[in-house]
Amino acid sequence: MKGIRQRRRASGWRELVSRQARGGQTVQAFCEREGISTASFYGWRSRLKQAGDIRTVRQKAPAPGFIDLGELGKPDGTGARFQVRLELGSGMVLSIGRG
């Protein structure tokens, strides 16, 4: 319904921002579905973030829950050689190796 404005409290905007972040929908598509302006959404998201009320949620590729490397060592300290390199994003790399 165009022309009818609904006033929301900060808690209502907090809930909308959280739903959009969890849903993975673009801001524009979410705002169209909810009947709110993108400018208002971005403004409230910025205010809530500055106030520490929300954290930005980024969509990422799913991370593996478990990586089975098999039996890596024996009780006497000997074992197979291995190298594991994980690119964590933002230029951070975790590299673990043995042997």
N, C-alpha and C positions, 0 to 999 in steps of 0.2 A: 504494500500500500504506500504509494508515494504521497508525500505531503504530511504524513503523520510522523512526528518525531517522538521517540521514546527516550526518556532520560534514564541513564544507567549510573549506578554508583560504581566506585572503584572496584568493589567486589564482583560486580557483574562483568566489568571489562576484564578483570583478572581471569574469570572463568572462561570468557570468550577467547582470550589470548592463549590460555592453556589448551583449550579444545582445538584451536587451529594448529598449534604446534604438535599436538599428539596425533592429529588426523593426517598430517602430511599434505593437505590440500594447499594450493597456492593461496596467498592472502586475497588476491582479487576474487577467485572463485568462492572462497569462504565468505567474504564480505557480501558478495552477490546473493549467496544462499541465505545468509542471515539478515539481509536487508539493511546493512550498515555501510557507511562510506569508508573507503580505504584510508582516506586522510585521517578520519577519527580513529580508526583501528591502529594505524601506525603511530599516531600521537599518543594514544593511551599505552600502547606497547612500550614506547620509549619512556614515558613517565614511570610506568611500573618497573621497568628495568632499572632506571636510575634510582628509584626508591628501594631497590633490592627485593621487590615483591615477586619478581619472576626471573628466571634464567632463560637465556636463548637456547632453544633446542634445535640442533641441526640434524638433518636427515643424513645418515651415514649408511654405508654398506654394512650388512649384518656381520658382526664379528663372530669368529668361531668360538664356541663355548669350551672346546677342549681339543688339544692337538696331541695325539698319541705318538710319542717318539720311540715307543718300544722300551726295552730294557737298555738303559744307557750305561750302566756300570755294574760292576761286581763288588762284593764286599771288600775285596783286597785292593780296590782303587783302580783296577784296570777296566777297560771297557772300550766300547766303540767310539770312534771320533764322530763329532757332529758339529754342525754350524746352523744356528737358527737366526734369521733376520726378520724382524717385524717392523714395517713402516707404520708408525702410529699417527701420521698426519702432522701438519704444521712443521715439517722438516725434522721431526723427531724419529729416530730409529733406535730400536732395541736390538742389540746383537749379542747372542750368547753362543759360546763355542767351547769345545773341549777336544784336546788331542792335538 
